[in-house]
Amino acid sequence: MLDQQTQPLRFGYTTGACATAATKVALIALITGESQEEVTILIPAGNQVKFTIEEMVISKGQVTAGIIKDGGDDPDATHGALIQSTVSWRKDDRIALDGGKGVGRVTKEGLPIPVGEAAINPVPRQMIEAVAGEILRQYGVGNGVSIMISVPKGEEIAKKTLNGRLGIIDGISILGTRGIVVPFSAEAYTASISLAIKVARKAGCEHVVLTTGGRSEKYAMKQYSYLPQVAFIEMGDVVGFALEECKQQGIKQVSLVGMVGKFSKIAQGKMNVHARKIDINFSFLAQIAKEAGVKETILPDIVRANTAAKVAEIMIGIGNYQFFQLICEYCCQSALAEIGGGLKVETSLYTLSGDFLGKAERQ
């Protein structure tokens, strides 16, 4: 039997695909008065996908259907969320789509959705409207319908996403360009990073700060307190993607802020620093320590260390901060090499508890 780590990772489906499937089955029930347990839709990736209906409420002139979002093996905040579509008759022949409870509203420019509208991205919007039109034609119905997409726990889920920074309030976004979620592709996350940079540019920012997570962002906000909140962007593990987006969107200065572990990978030229992608190279850290003038007798302790935090502890213990300065310099060099130059890059390192370790800049 294959162990858990060698089994193939399971694909999942986007919130957009779930909303489309819920809309299709709700509209069929509205027309026929009959409930269904399954529904199949064609997603943009070209696959026919079957969804199980979690709930179905049929009333006079209105039907609500719900589907549980299965993100597969992708680390997605919306995995397990109930995605609902409520379909009701209109007096005209329009198909009107909006967001209900738990679907965010756009409040800032720079997103592919106008300010004031529900955060239902263009591809899911097209999918939902297309499937509604198809069903109405199939059943020979001339009436239009109102479609309301809701996510009952959307406001709570949104706290785990970048929506607040993007100016999307009161819920999640209905996303997906292909309908399918590729495990660990972080497609939705990279799309959010791209949008966050675009929003920052629309707000007039030419200097943004990229961090690996919430803790490093907290330290970055203290360090760069003169920058507006919109300038701070959590890039997570996709360093190369975030840097390239900054260059393409006209950012002039990028400040990278994080801890030794992930940044030692950037220093090596590794631009995806997820633990599944690359391990910490302790021999590389020992090499940097040697360059920083650390005694040969200490280098084996670095090679044998089990965490980058332990290496940092050793360096702090002997008072060698040149080690951290070199990591920062290598990070700047690697970042500029990755994107072919064209902007100013700074790197700052912190301990997990927020102690500043070093900084470098290159252009």
C-alpha positions in Angstrom: 0.0 0.0 0.0 1.2 3.5 -0.8 1.9 5.6 2.2 0.1 8.9 2.6 3.1 11.0 1.3 3.4 9.1 -2.0 -0.3 8.8 -2.8 -1.3 11.1 -5.7 -2.8 14.4 -4.5 -6.5 14.9 -5.0 -7.9 17.7 -7.2 -10.6 19.9 -5.9 -13.1 22.4 -7.3 -13.4 26.1 -7.1 -16.0 28.2 -5.3 -17.0 29.3 -8.8 -17.6 25.8 -10.0 -19.6 25.0 -6.9 -21.8 28.1 -7.3 -22.4 27.2 -10.9 -23.5 23.7 -10.0 -25.7 24.9 -7.2 -27.3 27.4 -9.6 -28.0 24.7 -12.3 -29.7 22.3 -9.9 -31.7 25.1 -8.2 -33.0 26.4 -11.5 -33.9 22.9 -12.7 -35.9 22.4 -9.4 -37.5 25.8 -9.8 -38.8 24.9 -13.2 -39.7 21.3 -12.6 -40.5 21.3 -8.9 -38.4 18.2 -8.5 -35.4 17.8 -6.1 -32.1 16.2 -7.2 -29.3 14.6 -5.4 -26.6 15.2 -8.0 -25.8 17.6 -10.8 -23.1 17.7 -13.6 -21.6 20.8 -15.1 -18.9 21.4 -17.7 -16.0 23.4 -16.2 -13.7 25.7 -18.1 -10.9 23.1 -17.8 -13.0 21.0 -20.2 -14.1 18.3 -17.7 -17.7 17.2 -17.0 -17.8 17.2 -13.2 -20.5 15.7 -10.9 -21.4 17.4 -7.6 -23.4 16.1 -4.7 -26.2 18.3 -3.5 -25.9 19.0 0.2 -29.2 20.8 0.6 -32.3 21.7 -1.4 -35.1 24.0 -0.3 -38.0 24.4 -2.7 -40.7 27.0 -2.1 -43.1 28.9 -4.2 -41.2 30.9 -6.8 -37.8 30.2 -5.2 -35.3 27.4 -4.7 -32.1 27.3 -2.7 -29.5 24.6 -3.4 -26.2 24.1 -1.5 -23.0 22.3 -2.3 -20.0 21.6 0.0 -16.8 22.9 -1.6 -14.2 20.2 -1.9 -10.8 21.7 -2.3 -9.1 18.4 -2.7 -5.6 18.3 -1.2 -5.1 22.0 -1.8 -4.6 24.1 1.4 -7.7 26.3 0.9 -9.5 28.3 3.5 -12.8 27.7 1.7 -12.5 23.9 1.8 -15.6 22.4 3.4 -17.7 25.7 3.0 -21.3 25.5 2.0 -21.8 27.4 -1.3 -25.5 28.2 -1.9 -27.4 29.5 -4.9 -30.9 30.9 -4.5 -32.8 31.2 -7.7 -36.2 33.0 -8.1 -38.4 34.2 -11.0 -38.2 37.7 -12.4 -40.9 39.6 -14.2 -38.5 40.5 -17.1 -36.3 38.2 -19.1 -33.0 39.1 -17.5 -30.5 36.9 -15.7 -29.5 39.0 -12.6 -26.6 37.7 -10.5 -25.7 39.1 -7.1 -24.0 38.0 -3.8 -25.8 37.4 -0.6 -24.6 36.6 3.0 -20.9 35.7 3.2 -20.0 36.8 -0.3 -17.8 39.9 -0.2 -18.4 43.4 -1.6 -15.7 45.3 -3.5 -14.7 48.6 -2.0 -11.4 49.4 -3.8 -10.4 49.9 -7.4 -7.9 47.7 -9.1 -10.0 44.5 -9.0 -11.6 42.9 -12.0 -15.0 43.7 -10.4 -16.4 47.3 -10.2 -16.6 48.9 -6.8 -19.9 48.1 -5.0 -20.5 44.8 -6.7 -20.4 41.3 -5.2 -17.0 39.7 -5.3 -17.9 37.1 -8.0 -15.0 37.1 -10.4 -15.5 37.3 -14.2 -15.1 33.6 -15.1 -17.5 32.3 -12.4 -19.9 35.0 -13.3 -19.8 33.9 -16.9 -20.2 30.3 -15.9 -23.2 31.0 -13.7 -25.0 33.2 -16.2 -24.2 30.8 -19.1 -25.6 27.7 -17.3 -28.8 29.6 -16.3 -29.3 30.7 -19.9 -28.8 27.2 -21.1 -31.3 25.7 -18.7 -33.9 28.3 -19.5 -33.5 27.6 -23.2 -33.6 23.8 -22.6 -36.9 24.0 -20.9 -38.3 26.7 -23.2 -38.7 29.2 -20.4 -39.1 32.9 -21.4 -38.9 34.4 -17.9 -35.7 35.8 -16.4 -34.3 34.7 -13.0 -32.5 36.3 -10.1 -29.6 34.4 -8.7 -28.1 35.0 -5.3 -24.9 33.3 -4.3 -24.3 32.9 -0.6 -21.8 31.4 1.8 -23.2 31.1 5.3 -19.8 31.1 7.0 -18.2 33.4 4.4 -17.5 36.3 6.7 -15.6 34.0 9.2 -13.7 32.3 6.3 -12.7 35.6 4.8 -10.6 36.4 7.9 -8.2 33.7 6.7 -7.8 35.2 3.2 -6.4 38.4 1.7 -9.8 39.9 1.0 -9.7 42.5 3.7 -6.4 43.9 2.3 -7.9 43.8 -1.2 -10.8 45.9 -0.1 -13.3 43.1 -0.3 -15.5 43.3 2.9 -18.1 41.0 4.6 -17.2 37.7 2.9 -15.2 35.6 0.5 -14.8 35.9 -3.2 -16.3 33.5 -5.7 -13.2 32.5 -7.7 -11.8 30.2 -10.3 -10.6 30.4 -13.9 -10.6 26.7 -14.7 -13.1 25.4 -12.2 -10.6 22.9 -10.9 -8.2 23.3 -8.0 -4.7 21.8 -8.6 -3.2 20.6 -5.3 -0.7 23.0 -3.9 -0.9 25.2 -7.0 -2.2 28.0 -4.7 -3.9 29.4 -7.8 -6.4 31.5 -5.8 -3.6 32.7 -3.6 -1.3 33.8 -6.4 -4.3 35.6 -8.0 -4.9 37.4 -4.7 -1.2 38.5 -4.6 -1.5 39.9 -8.1 -4.6 41.8 -7.2 -3.1 43.1 -4.0 -0.2 44.6 -6.0 -2.6 46.1 -8.5 -4.7 47.6 -5.7 -1.5 49.0 -4.1 -0.5 50.6 -7.5 -4.0 52.1 -7.9 -3.6 53.6 -4.5 -0.4 55.3 -5.7 2.2 52.9 -4.0 5.5 52.5 -5.8 7.1 50.8 -2.7 5.5 47.5 -1.4 6.6 45.2 1.4 6.4 41.4 0.7 6.2 39.1 3.8 6.0 35.4 4.2 3.1 35.5 6.7 1.2 37.4 9.4 4.0 37.4 12.0 6.6 38.8 9.6 4.0 41.3 8.3 3.5 42.5 11.9 7.2 43.2 12.2 7.3 44.8 8.7 4.5 47.2 9.5 6.5 48.4 12.5 9.6 48.8 10.5 7.9 50.6 7.6 5.2 52.4 9.6 5.2 55.3 7.1 3.7 53.2 4.4 -0.1 52.7 4.0 -1.6 49.3 4.9 -2.3 48.5 1.3 1.5 48.4 0.6 1.9 45.3 2.8 1.3 42.1 0.9 1.6 38.5 2.2 3.4 36.6 -0.6 3.6 33.4 1.4 5.9 30.9 -0.3 5.6 32.1 -3.9 8.5 34.6 -3.8 9.4 34.6 -7.5 5.8 35.1 -8.6 5.3 38.0 -6.3 8.6 39.7 -7.4 7.7 39.3 -11.0 4.3 40.7 -10.5 5.8 43.7 -8.7 8.1 44.4 -11.7 5.4 43.9 -14.3 3.0 46.2 -12.5 5.5 49.1 -12.2 6.5 48.8 -8.5 9.8 50.6 -8.0 10.9 49.3 -4.6 10.3 46.0 -2.9 11.1 45.2 0.7 11.3 41.5 1.7 10.7 40.8 5.4 10.9 37.4 7.0 12.8 34.9 9.1 16.0 32.9 8.6 14.4 29.6 7.5 12.5 30.7 4.4 14.9 33.5 3.6 17.9 31.1 3.6 16.1 29.4 0.7 15.7 32.7 -1.1 19.4 33.4 -0.5 20.1 30.2 -2.4 18.0 31.4 -5.4 15.0 29.3 -4.5 11.9 31.2 -5.4 9.2 28.8 -4.0 10.0 28.3 -0.3 7.2 25.9 0.7 8.5 23.1 2.9 7.2 20.6 0.4 9.3 22.2 -2.3 12.7 22.5 -0.7 14.3 21.7 2.6 16.6 24.1 4.5 20.2 23.6 3.4 22.2 23.6 6.6 25.5 23.2 4.7 24.7 26.4 2.9 24.1 28.2 6.2 27.4 26.9 7.4 29.1 28.3 4.3 27.5 31.7 5.0 28.7 31.5 8.6 32.2 30.7 7.4 32.1 33.8 5.1 30.9 35.8 8.1 34.1 34.8 10.0 32.6 32.1 12.3 35.3 29.7 13.7 35.7 26.4 12.0 34.9 24.6 15.3 31.3 26.0 15.3 30.4 25.1 11.7 29.6 21.4 12.5 27.0 22.6 15.0 25.3 24.6 12.2 25.3 21.6 9.8 23.8 19.4 12.6 21.1 21.9 13.6 17.5 20.8 13.1 16.0 24.2 12.5 17.0 27.5 11.0 15.9 29.1 14.3 18.6 27.0 16.0 21.2 28.3 13.6 20.1 31.9 14.3 20.3 31.1 18.1 23.9 30.0 17.6 24.8 33.1 15.7 23.2 35.4 18.2 24.9 33.5 21.0 28.4 34.3 19.6 27.4 37.8 18.6 27.9 37.3 14.8 25.3 39.5 13.1 27.4 39.6 9.9 25.8 36.2 9.2 22.4 37.7 8.9 23.7 40.6 6.9 25.1 38.2 4.3 21.8 36.3 4.1 20.0 39.6 3.4 22.6 40.5 0.7 22.2 37.1 -1.0 18.4 37.4 -0.9 18.6 40.8 -2.7 21.0 39.3 -5.3 18.8 36.3 -5.9 15.6 38.5 -6.1 17.2 40.8 -8.7 18.6 37.8 -10.7 15.2 36.2 -10.7 13.5 39.2 -12.4 16.4 40.6 -14.3 16.7 43.7 -12.3 14.6 46.8 -12.8 13.8 47.7 -9.2 15.3 48.3 -5.8 15.2 45.3 -3.4 15.6 45.4 0.4 15.7 42.4 2.7 15.2 42.5 6.5 15.5 39.5 8.8 13.8 39.0 12.2 13.6 36.3 14.8 10.3 34.5 15.5 9.9 36.8 18.5 10.4 39.9 16.5 14.1 40.8 17.2 15.7 42.6 14.2 18.7 40.7 12.9 19.9 42.5 9.8 19.1 44.3 6.6 20.6 44.8 3.1 19.5 46.5 -0.1 20.5 46.3 -3.8 19.4 47.8 -7.1 
